[in-house]
Each structure stands twice: as C-alpha cells, then as structure tokens.
Amino acid sequence: MEILFFTEQWVNGGVASFIMNLLRNFDLDDNIRLDICVSENMTDLYDDELCSLGVSKNVLIGKQRTNPLVRMFTSSKQLKELLQRKKYDIVHFHLCNALGLNYARIARNCGCKTIVHSHNSGVSSGIKSFGNSLFRSLYGKIPDERYGCSDLAVQWLFPDAYIKAGKVKIIKNGINTSRFAYDPECRRKLREELGVGNKIVICHIGRYITQKNHGFLIDIYNAVTKKYSGGTKLLLIGEGPLEAQVWKRACEYGIQEDIIRICNTHNVPEYLCAADVFVLPSLFEGFPVVGIEAQASGLPCVFSSEITRQAAILPNAVFADLTMPPEKWADIIMEEAGADNDRASAHLLLKREGYDITDVAAEVKRGYFEMAKGEDFR
C-alpha cells in the first residue's frame, strides 16, 4: 500500500511533530510504504531521521515563504503532477484550514482515496477566516475520511452535517509518553547548566507567530517580574518570523536578562523536566502537542481559554481568559507553579487516557488497511 502525507508548511511545530511521531511508530514494512509531500520546506530538523526511516520528502515549492493563494495555486499544479507520476493508494492531508480541501479534490480526481485531518481551530485574520468558511462549503464533501485532533479542530474544518452524522473521527495527538516521563536527575543537571538555582522556571514552547501570542506572554512575564521580583526565569523554546519583534518588547521592559531562549532542539523532554510551570496563551489551537508533552512531564499548565477544554487531560491543567490583565495571569501562573504535583506518575496517566503514540499509530494504520483494502489490520 502506497501512502502520501501532505502538509503545506513543513516547520518545526505541532503538525510536523505529530507526523514524525506517527512515522516512528508505524513499523513500515513491505505492506506499507509512505512518503511526505510539502509545499514549503522550512526546516531540515527531521531530514536525517526521515532518511533513516526510508521516507522521502517531496518539496513542491522550496524553502521560501509565499503568499497563501500563490502557494495554493502553485502547489496544486505540482501536487497534481506528482500524483499523476507516482500512484498512491491514500493521501493523508494534514491541514490547518479548509483552503487545503482543494488539494483533496485534486487527489480524488487523480484516483486516490483521501483522508483530511484537521490540526487547527482558527486563523490570524478575517480574510483567512472567510476563505476557510468558503472552502469548507465548497469542498467539505470531498474527503473519503475526516479526522480531527479535537472538537474545535473538527468544527473549524468540516461542515456541521458530517459532524452531526458521526462521520468525523477524533484522532488524539499521541506522544511517546515514556520519553516525557519526569526525571529528577535530568532536572537537577539541566537546571545547573542553565544557572537558574532555585528560581521558578516558566516554560513556553512555540513558534514565534501571531497564533502563539508571544507579545502577551512577554506582558505576562513582565507582570511576574514586578510582583515576584528576582525569583523566576522565562524559558522560551522555538523560532519564527516574529522572534526579533518579541525580543524587542522584552528589552523595552528590561526583562531580557531573565529570559532563556532556546531554538530548535531535540531535548524538549529535558527542558520540561527542568521547568516548574508551562504557559500557552495562544489565540487558537487545534490541540497543542506541547500541552500533552508538558502534562506527561507532570508540569502544571496554564492554557488560554481559546484552547479546547479537551487539552486539560490531567487536573493540574487550568485555563485563563485572554481578556484578563497580565497581572491576573501572573498570579495564576505562580499559584500553579507552587502547587504540589506527583510528576513521576503523570506519563502513566496520559498513557491510560489514550495519548500514547503506539496506540494512536496502530489506530491510524488500521484505518489505512480498512480504507484501502477493506481488510482488518493485522
């Protein structure tokens, strides 16, 4: 069986993380071969691992960022040529908005069965929101199968009729729960390397884009430093086009010395062990993979109220309204950071709730076999 994964932007973020988690646990063999296709190839972080897994990455445009409409039209032409040249049984589309349903239409016309998988719940502008509504109406009937990572992601991409009819399936954003298990010795060593002493480390992981709301996060941390002077550090992990703008804001507040910046890293579990609380003030999310990882490490989490309530898997995950002032967020964060938590068993609880990637990968792979051949997964 020949399968193609498609996503428009290959960046170091939640969608790529989920795809890589699946690939690592598919046990690819003679019964299934999988390739990746991307429009814009913005990171090479996973290239060596993809090669070791025997997965090829087809790039339709290149490494440059393009206008979304230009990207869609250019990618559509290139995707059609790829699907005509190389026959796939199933194309699994990992999408963040309904404009991508046009790609599913192309795949259907090329004789492929299609899965559309929704990974987001919003966009950063009114024009993009209008485009999402338009394409959802035009092409919502195209997919053979419809997946979503959460209730909000499903509502964002698929027409209500399919949701009410039970024709959309929630696929959990599984992770390697054991890899994110809390390790006190790892915590001790990394905190020593970071030089944070006994300070409370507030962690955020996310690309520097509008969706992640870094500007407000800096406002929050500024409030933290004023109310809890000298007792905290902010750990920011990620990269992106707005990084310089965010750093300028931090410098204007004069809090840059209390911020630790880390770019792309494979050591996320270690940094989560070293942290004391995780904060995600996003404007929208499908279902944040980093939120699952943080909870697996036993970290208390403070999520934006715009994030699905399904993201609170464990009791130490709470929500804060974006309309609240930074000072109120600061109080909530510090209160959660000081709460008693059994970090050692958190990953086991996540596994019990169905968020281990081995279970999720088996479910997805089973779906491929049932879809392509009408056979039960063996």
C-alpha positions as CSV (number, residue, x, y, z in Angstrom):
1,M,0.0,0.0,0.0
2,E,1.4,3.4,-1.0
3,I,0.5,6.3,1.2
4,L,1.4,10.0,0.9
5,F,1.3,12.5,3.8
6,F,0.7,16.1,2.7
7,T,1.1,19.3,4.7
8,E,1.6,22.8,3.3
9,Q,4.3,24.1,5.5
10,W,6.9,21.8,6.9
11,V,8.1,23.7,10.0
12,N,9.2,22.7,13.5
13,G,5.8,22.7,15.0
14,G,2.9,20.6,16.1
15,V,1.9,19.1,12.8
16,A,5.4,18.0,11.9
17,S,5.8,16.7,15.4
18,F,2.7,14.6,15.1
19,I,3.7,13.3,11.7
20,M,7.1,12.3,13.0
21,N,5.6,10.6,16.0
22,L,3.4,8.5,13.7
23,L,6.3,7.6,11.4
24,R,8.4,6.4,14.3
25,N,5.7,4.0,15.3
26,F,4.2,2.7,12.0
27,D,6.7,-0.2,11.7
28,L,6.9,0.4,8.0
29,D,7.4,-2.8,6.0
30,D,6.6,-4.4,2.7
31,N,2.9,-3.9,3.4
32,I,3.0,-0.2,3.6
33,R,5.3,2.5,2.1
34,L,5.0,6.1,3.0
35,D,6.2,9.4,1.5
36,I,5.8,13.0,2.6
37,C,4.9,15.9,0.4
38,V,5.2,19.6,1.5
39,S,4.7,22.9,-0.2
40,E,7.2,24.9,1.7
41,N,10.1,23.2,3.3
42,M,11.1,25.5,6.2
43,T,13.1,23.1,8.4
44,D,15.6,20.3,7.9
45,L,15.4,19.3,11.6
46,Y,14.0,15.8,10.7
47,D,15.7,15.1,7.4
48,D,18.2,12.6,8.7
49,E,15.6,10.8,10.7
50,L,13.3,10.6,7.6
51,C,16.1,9.2,5.6
52,S,16.7,6.5,8.3
53,L,13.1,5.6,8.2
54,G,13.1,5.2,4.4
55,V,10.6,8.1,4.0
56,S,11.2,10.5,1.1
57,K,10.2,14.2,1.3
58,N,8.8,15.7,-1.9
59,V,9.0,19.6,-1.9
60,L,6.6,21.4,-4.2
61,I,7.8,25.0,-3.9
62,G,11.0,25.3,-1.9
63,K,12.2,27.0,1.3
64,Q,10.8,30.4,0.6
65,R,7.5,31.6,2.2
66,T,4.9,32.6,-0.4
67,N,1.6,34.3,-0.4
68,P,-1.1,31.7,0.7
69,L,-3.0,32.0,-2.5
70,V,0.1,31.8,-4.7
71,R,1.2,28.8,-2.6
72,M,-2.1,27.1,-3.1
73,F,-2.2,27.5,-6.8
74,T,1.5,26.6,-7.4
75,S,1.3,23.7,-5.0
76,S,-1.9,22.4,-6.6
77,K,-0.3,22.2,-10.0
78,Q,2.8,20.5,-8.6
79,L,0.8,18.1,-6.5
80,K,-1.3,17.0,-9.5
81,E,1.8,16.3,-11.5
82,L,3.3,14.2,-8.6
83,L,0.1,12.2,-8.2
84,Q,-0.1,11.5,-11.9
85,R,3.5,10.4,-12.0
86,K,3.5,8.4,-8.8
87,K,0.4,6.4,-7.9
88,Y,-0.7,6.4,-4.3
89,D,-3.5,4.5,-2.7
90,I,-4.2,7.0,0.0
91,V,-3.3,10.7,0.5
92,H,-3.5,11.7,4.2
93,F,-3.8,15.5,4.3
94,H,-2.7,17.3,7.5
95,L,-4.4,20.7,7.2
96,C,-4.8,23.8,9.3
97,N,-7.6,25.4,7.3
98,A,-10.2,24.5,4.7
99,L,-8.3,26.0,1.7
100,G,-6.4,22.8,1.8
101,L,-9.5,20.9,0.9
102,N,-8.7,21.9,-2.7
103,Y,-5.7,19.6,-2.5
104,A,-8.0,16.7,-1.5
105,R,-10.1,17.5,-4.6
106,I,-7.1,17.1,-6.8
107,A,-6.1,13.8,-5.2
108,R,-9.6,12.5,-5.7
109,N,-9.5,13.4,-9.3
110,C,-6.2,11.6,-9.6
111,G,-7.8,8.4,-8.3
112,C,-6.5,8.5,-4.8
113,K,-8.5,7.9,-1.6
114,T,-8.3,10.8,0.7
115,I,-8.1,11.5,4.4
116,V,-8.4,15.1,5.6
117,H,-7.0,15.6,9.1
118,S,-7.8,19.0,10.8
119,H,-5.0,20.2,13.1
120,N,-6.1,23.8,13.9
121,S,-9.1,25.8,15.1
122,G,-8.6,29.3,13.7
123,V,-6.5,31.7,11.6
124,S,-5.0,35.1,12.3
125,S,-7.1,37.3,10.0
126,G,-10.7,37.9,9.0
127,I,-9.9,37.3,5.3
128,K,-8.4,33.9,6.1
129,S,-11.5,33.1,8.2
130,F,-13.8,34.0,5.3
131,G,-11.7,31.8,3.0
132,N,-11.9,28.9,5.4
133,S,-15.7,29.2,5.5
134,L,-15.9,29.4,1.7
135,F,-13.8,26.3,1.0
136,R,-15.4,24.3,3.8
137,S,-18.7,24.9,2.0
138,L,-17.3,24.2,-1.5
139,Y,-15.2,21.1,-0.8
140,G,-16.4,19.8,2.5
141,K,-17.9,16.7,0.8
142,I,-14.6,15.8,-0.9
143,P,-12.7,13.6,1.7
144,D,-13.3,9.9,2.0
145,E,-12.5,10.1,5.7
146,R,-12.4,13.0,8.1
147,Y,-10.1,13.3,11.1
148,G,-9.6,16.0,13.7
149,C,-7.4,16.4,16.7
150,S,-10.1,17.9,18.9
151,D,-13.7,19.1,19.0
152,L,-12.7,22.7,17.9
153,A,-10.5,21.4,15.1
154,V,-13.4,19.3,13.7
155,Q,-15.8,22.3,13.9
156,W,-13.2,24.5,12.1
157,L,-12.7,22.4,9.0
158,F,-15.8,20.2,8.4
159,P,-19.4,21.0,7.7
160,D,-21.9,20.5,10.6
161,A,-23.8,17.9,8.7
162,Y,-20.8,15.5,8.7
163,I,-20.1,16.1,12.4
164,K,-23.8,15.5,13.4
165,A,-23.8,12.3,11.3
166,G,-20.8,11.0,13.2
167,K,-18.7,11.0,10.0
168,V,-15.7,12.7,11.6
169,K,-13.2,10.9,13.9
170,I,-11.1,12.3,16.7
171,I,-7.5,11.1,16.4
172,K,-5.6,12.0,19.6
173,N,-2.3,13.8,19.3
174,G,-0.3,10.9,20.7
175,I,3.3,11.2,22.0
176,N,5.9,8.9,23.4
177,T,4.7,9.2,26.9
178,S,7.7,7.3,28.4
179,R,10.1,9.7,26.7
180,F,8.5,12.7,28.5
181,A,8.4,11.0,31.9
182,Y,9.7,13.2,34.7
183,D,13.4,12.6,35.6
184,P,14.6,14.4,38.8
185,E,18.3,13.8,38.0
186,C,17.8,15.3,34.5
187,R,16.1,18.2,36.1
188,R,19.0,18.8,38.5
189,K,21.6,18.6,35.8
190,L,19.9,20.9,33.4
191,R,18.9,23.5,35.9
192,E,22.6,23.6,37.0
193,E,23.6,24.1,33.4
194,L,21.1,26.9,32.9
195,G,22.2,28.5,36.2
196,V,18.6,29.0,37.4
197,G,19.3,27.9,41.0
198,N,16.0,27.6,43.0
199,K,14.1,30.1,40.8
200,I,10.7,29.2,39.3
201,V,11.2,28.4,35.6
202,I,8.1,29.3,33.5
203,C,8.3,27.5,30.2
204,H,6.7,28.2,26.8
205,I,7.3,26.2,23.6
206,G,6.0,27.5,20.3
207,R,7.0,29.2,17.0
208,Y,7.2,32.9,17.0
209,I,4.0,33.5,15.0
210,T,0.8,35.5,15.7
211,Q,-1.1,32.4,16.8
212,K,1.1,31.8,19.8
213,N,0.6,35.3,21.2
214,H,4.2,35.9,22.4
215,G,3.6,39.6,22.9
216,F,1.0,38.9,25.5
217,L,3.3,36.3,27.1
218,I,6.0,38.9,27.5
219,D,3.4,41.3,29.1
220,I,2.6,38.5,31.5
221,Y,6.2,37.8,32.4
222,N,6.8,41.5,32.9
223,A,4.0,41.4,35.5
224,V,5.5,38.3,37.0
225,T,8.9,40.0,37.5
226,K,7.3,43.0,39.1
227,K,5.1,41.0,41.6
228,Y,7.7,38.2,42.2
229,S,11.0,40.1,41.8
230,G,14.1,38.0,41.3
231,G,12.5,34.7,41.8
232,T,11.7,33.5,38.2
233,K,13.1,32.8,34.8
234,L,11.2,32.6,31.5
235,L,12.2,29.7,29.2
236,L,11.3,30.3,25.6
237,I,11.8,27.4,23.1
238,G,11.2,27.9,19.4
239,E,11.9,30.1,16.4
240,G,9.9,32.0,13.9
241,P,9.4,35.3,11.9
242,L,8.3,37.3,14.9
243,E,11.2,36.5,17.2
244,A,13.0,39.8,16.8
245,Q,9.8,41.7,17.5
246,V,9.1,39.7,20.6
247,W,12.7,40.2,21.9
248,K,12.5,43.9,21.3
249,R,9.4,44.0,23.5
250,A,11.2,42.1,26.2
251,C,14.1,44.6,26.0
252,E,11.8,47.6,26.3
253,Y,10.5,46.1,29.6
254,G,14.1,45.5,30.7
255,I,13.5,41.8,31.4
256,Q,15.7,40.3,28.8
257,E,18.2,39.1,31.4
258,D,15.5,36.9,33.0
259,I,14.7,35.1,29.7
260,I,16.4,32.0,28.4
261,R,16.0,31.5,24.7
262,I,16.4,28.1,23.0
263,C,16.0,27.5,19.3
264,N,15.2,24.2,17.6
265,T,16.1,21.3,19.9
266,H,15.6,17.6,20.2
267,N,15.8,17.9,24.0
268,V,12.3,19.1,24.8
269,P,11.7,16.4,27.5
270,E,14.8,17.6,29.4
271,Y,13.7,21.2,29.4
272,L,10.2,20.3,30.5
273,C,11.8,18.4,33.4
274,A,13.8,21.5,34.4
275,A,10.7,23.7,34.3
276,D,8.1,24.4,37.1
277,V,5.1,25.5,35.1
278,F,4.1,25.6,31.4
279,V,2.2,28.5,29.8
280,L,0.4,28.6,26.4
281,P,-1.6,31.9,25.8
282,S,-2.4,31.0,22.2
283,L,-5.1,32.8,20.2
284,F,-6.2,29.5,18.8
285,E,-5.1,25.8,18.7
286,G,-6.3,22.6,17.3
287,F,-4.9,20.6,20.2
288,P,-1.4,21.6,21.3
289,V,1.0,18.7,21.2
290,V,3.3,20.6,23.5
291,G,0.5,20.8,26.1
292,I,0.4,17.0,26.1
293,E,4.1,16.7,26.4
294,A,4.1,19.2,29.3
295,Q,1.4,17.2,31.1
296,A,3.3,14.0,30.6
297,S,6.2,15.6,32.4
298,G,3.9,16.4,35.3
299,L,4.1,20.2,34.8
300,P,1.1,22.3,35.8
301,C,-0.2,24.0,32.7
302,V,-1.9,27.4,32.2
303,F,-3.7,27.4,28.8
304,S,-5.5,30.2,27.1
305,S,-9.3,29.9,27.3
306,E,-9.3,29.8,23.4
307,I,-7.8,26.3,23.6
308,T,-10.1,23.3,23.6
309,R,-11.0,22.1,27.1
310,Q,-10.1,18.6,25.9
311,A,-6.4,19.8,26.3
312,A,-6.8,19.6,30.1
313,I,-6.1,15.8,30.4
314,L,-4.8,16.0,33.9
315,P,-6.2,18.0,36.9
316,N,-3.2,20.3,37.0
317,A,-4.1,22.0,33.7
318,V,-6.1,25.2,34.0
319,F,-7.5,27.8,31.7
320,A,-7.1,31.6,31.8
321,D,-9.1,34.1,29.8
322,L,-7.2,36.3,27.4
323,T,-9.3,39.2,28.4
324,M,-7.8,39.1,31.9
325,P,-4.9,41.5,32.6
326,P,-1.3,40.2,32.6
327,E,-1.2,40.7,36.4
328,K,-4.0,38.2,36.9
329,W,-2.3,35.7,34.6
330,A,0.9,36.2,36.6
331,D,-1.0,35.3,39.8
332,I,-2.5,32.2,38.3
333,I,0.9,31.0,36.9
334,M,2.7,31.5,40.2
335,E,-0.1,29.8,42.1
336,E,0.1,26.7,39.8
337,A,3.9,26.7,39.9
338,G,3.7,26.4,43.7
339,A,1.2,23.6,43.8
340,D,2.1,20.1,44.9
341,N,2.2,17.7,41.9
342,D,3.1,14.0,41.5
343,R,5.2,14.5,38.5
344,A,6.6,10.9,38.4
345,S,3.3,9.2,37.5
346,A,1.9,11.8,35.1
347,H,3.1,10.0,31.9
348,L,1.3,6.8,33.0
349,L,-1.9,8.7,33.4
350,L,-1.5,10.1,29.9
351,K,-1.0,6.7,28.5
352,R,-4.1,5.4,30.3
353,E,-6.1,8.3,28.7
354,G,-5.1,7.1,25.2
355,Y,-2.4,9.6,24.4
356,D,0.5,7.1,23.9
357,I,1.7,7.2,20.3
358,T,1.9,3.5,19.9
359,D,-1.9,3.2,20.4
360,V,-2.6,6.2,18.1
361,A,-0.3,4.9,15.4
362,A,-1.9,1.5,15.4
363,E,-5.4,3.1,15.1
364,V,-4.3,5.2,12.2
365,K,-2.6,2.4,10.4
366,R,-5.6,0.1,10.9
367,G,-7.7,2.8,9.2
368,Y,-5.4,2.7,6.2
369,F,-5.8,-1.0,5.7
370,E,-9.6,-0.9,6.2
371,M,-9.9,2.0,3.8
372,A,-7.6,0.7,1.1
373,K,-8.4,-3.0,1.1
374,G,-11.5,-3.5,3.2
375,E,-9.4,-5.7,5.4
376,D,-8.9,-5.7,9.1
377,F,-5.5,-4.5,10.3
378,R,-3.2,-7.4,11.1
